[in-house]
Amino acid sequence: MVEVTKEGENVLFQVKGLHKLWAFKSQLQIPLGNIKSIRQDPEILKGWWKGFRMPGTHIPGILAAGTFLQQDKRIFWDVHHAENALIIELEHDEYDELIIEVENPAAVLELLSSAKA
């Protein structure tokens, strides 16, 4: 699970608990201007193929965490419960997308949408 907070013009994505170990990362700091879109999309989460792990952990149907390469995209995953996952498209960043599980998707959508406005 990832905790999302806004700090000035940046958004801090703090990886929590054992997910740090599985994702090989403890946090990401992304400039707010690099966020193109935020959405929930259950179709992206279906299927067992997440991409090539670079590094990461993938147990199909249970957990995807870490950096994955898929179709010329670098994607950071941290999802255990797909119903709480958000897809965040980025530009001008190390990652093309973040696909993360958060405690309250509606609150994070509101936080990031209002911050971009």
KOLDRENGU-729408 format. One record per atom (N, C-alpha, C): y, x, z. Coordinates in steps of 0.05 Angstrom, whole numbers, padded with zeros to 5 digits, always signed. Each point is the difference from the previous one (the first is absolute). Layout:
! KOLDRENGU-729408
YXZ
...
//
This chain:
! KOLDRENGU-729408
-00024+00017+00000
+00024-00017+00000
+00025+00018+00000
+00021-00011-00012
+00025+00015-00003
+00022-00016+00013
+00017+00014+00015
+00024-00012+00012
+00024+00008-00017
+00016-00020-00008
+00023+00005-00018
+00026-00004+00015
+00018+00020-00001
+00026-00002+00012
+00021+00011-00019
+00024-00011+00002
+00022+00010-00017
+00017+00018+00018
+00006+00024-00011
+00017+00019+00015
+00022+00009-00019
+00023-00012+00002
+00022+00006-00018
-00007-00008-00029
+00001+00019-00018
-00006-00004-00028
-00029+00006-00007
-00017+00004+00021
-00028+00007-00004
-00018-00021+00013
-00024-00002-00010
-00020-00017+00012
-00023+00018+00010
-00007-00003+00025
-00021+00016+00012
-00026-00016+00001
-00021+00010-00012
-00026-00012+00000
-00018+00017+00019
-00004-00010+00024
-00015+00014+00021
-00029-00009+00000
-00018+00017-00007
-00029-00006+00001
-00009+00000+00029
-00015-00020+00008
-00007-00004+00028
-00030+00006+00005
-00006+00009+00025
-00027+00003+00009
-00017+00019-00016
-00026-00008-00002
-00019+00017-00015
+00006+00000-00030
+00017-00018-00009
+00007+00000-00029
+00013+00026-00008
+00013+00014+00019
+00012+00027-00006
-00022+00019-00010
-00023-00001+00014
-00022+00017-00007
-00012-00007-00027
-00004-00026-00005
-00012-00009-00025
+00019+00004-00024
+00026-00003+00005
+00020+00002-00022
+00010+00028-00004
-00007+00018+00018
+00010+00028-00001
+00031+00001+00000
+00013-00020+00012
+00029-00001+00002
+00007-00015+00025
+00023+00008+00013
+00009-00015+00023
+00024-00017-00006
+00016+00008-00020
+00024-00016-00007
+00010+00008-00028
+00014-00019-00012
+00014+00004-00025
+00029-00009+00004
+00019+00015-00010
+00028-00008+00002
+00010-00003-00029
+00008-00024-00007
+00008-00007-00028
+00029-00009+00000
+00017+00011-00017
+00027-00010-00003
-00001-00030-00009
+00016-00016+00012
+00001-00029-00006
+00005-00005-00030
+00016+00017-00013
+00005-00003-00028
-00024+00005-00018
-00021+00013+00010
-00023+00006-00016
-00020-00024-00001
+00005-00021+00016
-00017-00023+00001
+00008-00019-00022
-00018-00004-00020
+00005-00018-00022
-00007-00029+00006
-00023-00004+00013
-00009-00027+00006
-00020+00000+00023
-00002-00023+00013
-00018-00004+00023
-00013-00027-00005
-00027-00001+00002
-00014-00025-00004
-00027+00000+00013
-00012-00023+00002
-00028-00003+00007
-00014-00008-00026
-00023+00012-00005
-00015-00005-00025
-00030+00004+00006
-00014-00022+00007
-00028+00003+00007
-00018+00011-00023
+00009-00003-00025
-00016+00009-00023
-00002+00031+00000
+00022+00013+00007
-00001+00030+00001
-00020+00010+00021
-00004-00015+00021
-00017+00008+00022
-00029-00005-00006
-00007-00017-00019
-00028-00006-00007
-00012+00024-00014
-00026+00001+00001
-00014+00021-00014
-00005+00024+00017
-00019+00016-00007
-00007+00023+00016
+00014+00026-00009
+00010+00001-00025
+00012+00025-00010
+00029+00001+00008
+00008+00020+00015
+00028+00004+00008
+00012+00024-00014
-00017+00017-00012
+00009+00023-00014
-00014+00025+00011
+00009+00023-00009
-00011+00025+00009
+00014+00008+00026
-00015+00006+00021
+00011+00008+00026
+00012+00027-00002
+00025+00003+00011
+00014+00026-00002
+00017+00007+00024
-00006+00003+00024
-00024-00007+00014
+00002-00028+00011
-00022-00011+00008
+00000-00027+00011
-00028-00008+00009
-00002-00024+00010
-00025-00011+00010
-00003-00028-00013
-00024-00005-00011
-00005-00026-00012
-00028-00009+00007
-00002-00022+00014
-00025-00013+00006
+00002-00028-00013
-00011-00004-00024
+00004-00025-00015
-00005-00025+00017
+00020-00018-00002
-00001-00025+00015
+00009+00002+00029
+00005+00025+00009
+00007+00003+00029
+00027+00014+00003
+00004+00023-00014
+00024+00016+00005
+00007+00017-00024
+00026+00001-00006
+00011+00019-00019
+00024+00013+00013
+00000+00026+00003
+00022+00014+00013
+00004+00027-00012
+00025+00007-00006
+00006+00026-00011
+00013-00001-00027
+00000+00022-00014
+00012+00002-00026
-00022-00003-00022
+00005-00017-00019
-00019-00005-00022
+00015+00002-00026
-00013+00011-00020
+00010+00001-00028
-00014-00021-00016
+00015-00018-00013
-00011-00021-00017
+00018-00006-00023
-00010+00002-00025
+00016-00006-00024
+00027+00014+00000
+00000+00026+00004
+00025+00016+00000
+00019-00008+00022
-00009-00013+00021
+00017-00007+00023
-00011+00014+00025
+00018+00008+00016
-00007+00011+00027
+00007-00022+00020
-00021-00009+00014
+00002-00023+00017
-00008+00008+00029
+00016-00008+00019
-00008+00004+00028
-00011-00027+00010
-00025+00001+00009
-00014-00024+00011
-00003+00003+00030
+00003-00022+00015
-00009-00002+00027
-00005-00029+00006
-00024-00009-00008
-00008-00029+00003
-00027-00002+00012
-00002-00016+00021
-00025-00008+00012
-00003-00030-00002
+00021-00015+00005
+00000-00030-00002
+00019-00007-00023
-00012-00008-00023
+00015-00005-00024
+00020-00022+00002
-00005-00020+00017
+00019-00022+00003
+00027+00008+00011
+00002+00024+00012
+00025+00010+00011
+00012+00023-00017
-00009+00002-00025
+00008+00023-00016
+00025-00007-00017
+00016+00020-00004
+00024-00001-00018
-00002+00021-00021
+00010-00006-00023
+00002+00020-00022
+00029+00006-00004
+00007+00026+00003
+00028+00008-00002
+00001+00020-00024
+00014-00009-00020
+00004+00017-00024
+00024+00019+00004
-00004+00025-00007
+00021+00020+00004
+00008+00013-00026
+00024+00012+00000
+00009+00016-00023
+00012+00025+00011
-00001+00022-00015
+00012+00026+00008
-00012+00009+00027
-00026-00002+00004
-00012+00007+00025
-00026+00014-00005
-00011+00012+00021
-00026+00013-00001
-00022-00020-00008
+00003-00024+00009
-00020-00022-00005
+00013-00020-00020
-00018-00012-00016
+00009-00022-00017
-00002-00027+00014
-00019-00002+00019
-00004-00024+00015
-00010+00006+00028
+00007-00017+00019
-00012+00000+00026
-00015-00027+00002
-00025+00001+00008
-00015-00025+00005
-00009+00002+00029
+00014-00014+00017
-00003+00004+00029
-00005-00027+00014
-00015+00003+00022
-00004-00023+00018
+00020+00002+00022
+00014-00023+00006
+00019-00001+00021
-00007-00023+00019
+00010+00000+00024
-00006-00021+00019
+00010-00027-00009
+00025-00001-00010
+00013-00025-00008
+00013+00004-00028
-00015-00007-00021
+00010+00004-00027
+00027-00014-00005
+00003-00024+00010
+00025-00016-00005
+00024+00015+00012
-00003+00011+00024
+00022+00014+00013
+00007+00025-00015
-00019+00015-00010
+00005+00024-00016
+00013-00007-00026
-00010-00021-00013
+00013-00009-00025
+00029-00006+00005
+00006-00015+00021
+00028-00007+00008
+00016+00025+00006
-00011+00018+00015
+00015+00025+00007
+00008+00015-00024
-00019+00005-00018
+00005+00017-00024
+00017-00015-00020
-00005-00026-00004
+00016-00016-00019
+00029-00002+00009
+00005-00005+00025
+00028-00002+00010
+00014+00027+00000
-00015+00021+00005
+00012+00027+00000
+00008+00008-00029
-00014-00009-00020
+00007+00007-00028
+00023-00016-00011
+00005-00024+00012
+00021-00018-00010
+00028+00011+00005
//
